[in-house]
Amino acid sequence: MAKLVFITGASSGIGQALAWRFYQAGYSLALVARRTEEMLAWTKIKGISPDRYQIYGADVSEIDSIVAAGQACLAQQGVPDVVIASAGISVGIDTAQRGDIDVMARVLATNNVGTAATFHPFIDPMTRRGSGALVGIGSVGGIRGLPGHGAYCASKAAVISYCESLRGELKSSGVKVVTICPGYIDTPLTRKNRYGMPFLMQVDDFSAKTFQAIESGASYRVIPWQMGVVAKLMRLLPNWLFDRLLTGRPRKHRITGD
């Protein structure tokens, strides 16, 4: 019987690339996103066998919505071998703007609460079985805060810490918790950035490296590895130097386009 992977954010970008990589490796797919029509069109373009996937419409920022999708997967396809909380949003904010506080709330609801709610339905079934992997998508941006990226950096720092906490909680259960921290990956999300993106990686290369990390049982991996080195160096910089280096750096677009 084919293994099963449950992936949120499967209608585009990293989530979709991971779905294809796992399918190529023989997995069946539980595809989750708000845009179900786009996921269905993608499965047809790729020629994915209808008996090897199910589509679940859900909004990860709404707890009951994503929990219901997880429960539907359990009922229709069984307990997944891998669950990947890939759905996420990245948008710049200006804390001086009242509307951007609402934007930050939505980023945290999607990237943080959405990750926990994605994992929630599967923890008890995986624990009873004694196996499985829960994969959180952090970011190099979660290692140090970048100007204009307050919501995104805070959310990804929280994903890293949350997954670390969960890993300790599940250590003796047989269920692995994996934290993947992408650097700059070529997706529709990053193509809007107006600043340099060192070591930019193609999304298919990223999905291949991520698949290897999950299959090997890694607990934490920065991809590409060069950004892991950059992240360690950034962490070591004293605040005065870090702040000076980032002065005047272009900020991420806000939701208004500014």
C-alpha positions as CSV (number, residue, x, y, z in Angstrom):
1,M,0.0,0.0,0.0
2,A,1.4,3.4,-1.0
3,K,2.4,5.8,1.7
4,L,0.4,8.9,2.2
5,V,1.4,12.6,2.5
6,F,-1.0,15.4,3.7
7,I,0.1,18.8,2.3
8,T,-1.4,22.2,2.9
9,G,-0.8,25.1,0.5
10,A,-0.8,22.5,-2.3
11,S,-2.3,24.8,-4.9
12,S,1.0,26.6,-5.7
13,G,4.6,27.2,-4.9
14,I,6.5,25.1,-2.4
15,G,3.4,23.0,-1.4
16,Q,2.7,22.0,-4.9
17,A,6.3,21.2,-5.7
18,L,6.5,19.0,-2.6
19,A,3.3,17.2,-3.6
20,W,4.8,16.4,-7.0
21,R,8.1,15.2,-5.5
22,F,6.3,12.9,-3.1
23,Y,4.0,11.6,-5.8
24,Q,7.1,10.7,-7.9
25,A,8.4,8.8,-4.9
26,G,5.3,6.6,-4.9
27,Y,3.2,8.4,-2.2
28,S,-0.5,9.0,-2.4
29,L,-1.5,12.6,-1.9
30,A,-3.9,14.5,0.4
31,L,-3.9,17.9,-1.2
32,V,-5.2,20.8,0.9
33,A,-5.8,24.5,-0.1
34,R,-8.5,27.0,-0.5
35,R,-8.3,26.9,-4.3
36,T,-9.6,23.4,-5.0
37,E,-10.1,24.1,-8.7
38,E,-6.5,25.0,-9.2
39,M,-5.4,21.8,-7.4
40,L,-7.7,19.7,-9.6
41,A,-6.4,21.4,-12.8
42,W,-2.8,20.7,-11.7
43,T,-3.5,17.0,-11.1
44,K,-4.9,16.7,-14.6
45,I,-1.9,18.6,-16.1
46,K,0.5,16.3,-14.3
47,G,-1.4,13.2,-15.1
48,I,-1.7,12.2,-11.5
49,S,-3.7,8.9,-11.1
50,P,-7.1,9.6,-9.7
51,D,-6.8,6.7,-7.2
52,R,-3.7,8.3,-5.7
53,Y,-5.1,11.6,-4.5
54,Q,-7.9,13.4,-2.7
55,I,-8.5,17.1,-2.6
56,Y,-9.7,18.9,0.5
57,G,-10.8,22.5,0.5
58,A,-9.7,24.4,3.7
59,D,-8.4,27.7,5.0
60,V,-5.6,27.0,7.5
61,S,-6.2,30.4,9.2
62,E,-9.6,29.1,10.3
63,I,-9.0,26.4,12.9
64,D,-12.3,24.4,12.3
65,S,-11.7,24.5,8.6
66,I,-8.3,22.8,8.6
67,V,-9.1,20.5,11.4
68,A,-12.1,19.3,9.4
69,A,-9.9,18.7,6.4
70,G,-7.6,16.6,8.5
71,Q,-10.4,14.6,9.9
72,A,-11.8,14.0,6.4
73,C,-8.4,12.7,5.3
74,L,-8.3,10.2,8.2
75,A,-11.8,9.0,7.3
76,Q,-11.2,8.7,3.6
77,Q,-7.5,7.9,3.2
78,G,-6.3,6.8,6.6
79,V,-3.4,8.1,8.8
80,P,-0.8,9.9,6.8
81,D,2.9,8.9,7.0
82,V,3.9,12.6,6.5
83,V,2.0,15.8,7.2
84,I,3.5,19.0,5.8
85,A,2.2,22.4,7.0
86,S,3.3,24.3,3.9
87,A,0.5,26.9,3.7
88,G,1.8,30.3,4.5
89,I,1.7,34.0,3.6
90,S,4.4,36.6,3.4
91,V,3.6,40.3,3.4
92,G,5.4,43.4,4.7
93,I,3.9,45.5,7.4
94,D,4.3,49.0,8.9
95,T,3.4,48.9,12.6
96,A,2.5,52.6,12.4
97,Q,-0.4,51.8,10.1
98,R,-3.6,50.5,11.9
99,G,-4.6,48.3,9.0
100,D,-1.3,46.5,9.1
101,I,-2.0,45.2,12.6
102,D,-4.9,43.3,11.1
103,V,-2.5,42.0,8.4
104,M,-0.1,40.8,11.1
105,A,-3.0,39.0,12.9
106,R,-3.8,37.2,9.6
107,V,-0.1,36.2,9.0
108,L,0.1,34.7,12.5
109,A,-3.2,33.0,12.2
110,T,-2.0,31.3,8.9
111,N,1.6,30.6,9.6
112,N,1.5,29.7,13.3
113,V,-2.0,28.7,14.5
114,G,-2.5,27.2,11.1
115,T,0.5,25.0,11.5
116,A,-0.6,23.7,14.9
117,A,-4.2,23.2,13.6
118,T,-2.8,21.2,10.6
119,F,-0.9,18.8,12.9
120,H,-3.7,18.5,15.5
121,P,-5.9,15.8,14.0
122,F,-3.0,13.5,13.3
123,I,-1.0,13.5,16.6
124,D,-3.1,10.9,18.4
125,P,-3.5,8.5,15.4
126,M,0.2,8.8,14.6
127,T,1.1,8.2,18.3
128,R,-1.1,5.2,18.5
129,R,0.6,3.8,15.4
130,G,4.0,4.8,16.7
131,S,5.2,6.4,13.5
132,G,4.9,9.4,11.2
133,A,6.5,12.8,10.5
134,L,5.1,16.3,11.1
135,V,6.8,18.9,9.0
136,G,6.7,22.6,9.7
137,I,8.0,25.1,7.2
138,G,10.0,27.8,9.0
139,S,12.3,30.2,7.2
140,V,15.8,31.7,7.4
141,G,13.8,34.9,8.0
142,G,12.8,33.5,11.4
143,I,16.4,33.6,12.6
144,R,16.8,37.4,12.7
145,G,14.2,40.1,12.2
146,L,14.4,42.1,9.0
147,P,13.1,45.6,8.5
148,G,9.6,45.7,7.1
149,H,9.2,41.9,7.7
150,G,8.0,42.1,11.3
151,A,5.0,39.9,10.8
152,Y,6.7,37.3,8.6
153,C,9.9,37.0,10.6
154,A,7.9,36.8,13.9
155,S,5.7,34.1,12.5
156,K,8.6,32.0,11.2
157,A,10.6,32.4,14.4
158,A,7.5,31.1,16.1
159,V,7.2,28.1,13.7
160,I,10.8,27.1,14.5
161,S,10.2,27.4,18.3
162,Y,6.9,25.6,18.1
163,C,8.2,22.7,16.2
164,E,11.2,22.4,18.6
165,S,8.7,22.3,21.5
166,L,6.5,19.7,19.8
167,R,9.6,17.6,18.9
168,G,10.4,17.3,22.6
169,E,6.8,16.4,23.5
170,L,6.7,13.6,20.9
171,K,10.2,12.3,21.3
172,S,9.2,8.9,22.8
173,S,6.2,8.5,20.6
174,G,7.8,7.4,17.4
175,V,6.5,10.5,15.7
176,K,9.1,12.8,14.2
177,V,8.9,16.5,14.0
178,V,10.9,18.1,11.2
179,T,11.6,21.8,10.8
180,I,12.5,23.0,7.3
181,C,13.8,26.5,6.9
182,P,13.9,27.6,3.3
183,G,16.2,30.4,2.1
184,Y,15.1,32.2,-1.0
185,I,13.1,29.9,-3.2
186,D,11.9,30.9,-6.7
187,T,8.1,30.9,-6.3
188,P,5.3,33.4,-7.2
189,L,5.6,34.7,-3.7
190,T,9.3,35.6,-3.9
191,R,9.2,37.0,-7.4
192,K,7.5,40.1,-6.0
193,N,10.5,40.9,-3.8
194,R,12.3,44.1,-4.5
195,Y,15.7,43.2,-3.0
196,G,18.5,40.9,-3.7
197,M,17.9,37.2,-2.9
198,P,21.3,35.4,-2.5
199,F,21.5,31.7,-3.3
200,L,18.0,31.8,-4.9
201,M,17.0,28.2,-5.4
202,Q,14.6,26.6,-8.0
203,V,11.5,25.2,-6.3
204,D,12.0,21.7,-7.8
205,D,15.5,21.6,-6.4
206,F,14.2,22.7,-3.0
207,S,11.5,20.0,-3.0
208,A,14.0,17.3,-3.8
209,K,16.3,18.5,-0.9
210,T,13.3,18.7,1.4
211,F,12.1,15.2,0.5
212,Q,15.6,13.9,1.3
213,A,15.7,15.6,4.6
214,I,12.3,14.2,5.7
215,E,13.1,10.7,4.5
216,S,16.5,10.7,6.3
217,G,14.8,11.6,9.6
218,A,16.4,15.1,10.0
219,S,15.0,17.2,12.7
220,Y,16.1,20.6,11.3
221,R,17.4,21.6,7.9
222,V,18.1,24.9,6.2
223,I,17.8,24.7,2.4
224,P,19.9,25.6,0.6
225,W,22.8,24.9,2.9
226,Q,24.5,28.2,2.0
227,M,21.7,30.1,3.6
228,G,22.3,28.0,6.7
229,V,25.8,29.5,6.9
230,V,24.5,33.0,6.3
231,A,21.9,32.5,9.0
232,K,24.6,31.4,11.5
233,L,26.7,34.4,10.7
234,M,23.7,36.7,11.0
235,R,23.0,35.3,14.5
236,L,26.6,36.0,15.6
237,L,26.6,39.6,14.5
238,P,26.3,42.2,17.3
239,N,23.1,44.3,17.1
240,W,25.0,47.5,16.2
241,L,26.6,45.9,13.1
242,F,23.5,43.9,12.1
243,D,21.4,47.1,12.3
244,R,24.0,49.1,10.3
245,L,24.1,46.5,7.5
246,L,20.3,46.5,7.1
247,T,19.9,50.3,7.1
248,G,18.2,51.4,3.9
249,R,17.5,47.9,2.8
250,P,14.3,47.8,0.6
251,R,11.4,46.5,2.5
252,K,8.9,43.8,1.5
253,H,5.7,45.0,-0.2
254,R,2.8,45.7,2.1
255,I,-0.6,44.5,1.2
256,T,-1.4,47.9,-0.2
257,G,1.5,47.5,-2.7
258,D,3.7,50.1,-1.0
